[in-house]
Amino acid sequence: MKQADDYRAKIRLWAANPKVVALPSGPPLPRFGSRKFASHEEMNRWKQALLAQVARSHGANR
């Protein structure tokens, strides 16, 4: 059987020759100190604001 006729040949080829590719590093996070929150909702609001700030400053569409 030719490999062109075998639909699983590509997967077997990839499994036989694995290639590890490193992910690109993400944007640096701003420094922030230890914080205490009164509730999970307060912590989640702070976290969303921090992530929005990182996305604005480093471009979310890259």
Sequence and secondary structure as in RCSB ss.txt:
>XXXX:A:sequence
MKQADDYRAKIRLWAANPKVVALPSGPPLPRFGSRKFASHEEMNRWKQALLAQVARSHGANR
>XXXX:A:secstr
  GGG TTHHHHHHHHS                    SSHHHHHHHHHHHHHHHHHHH TT 
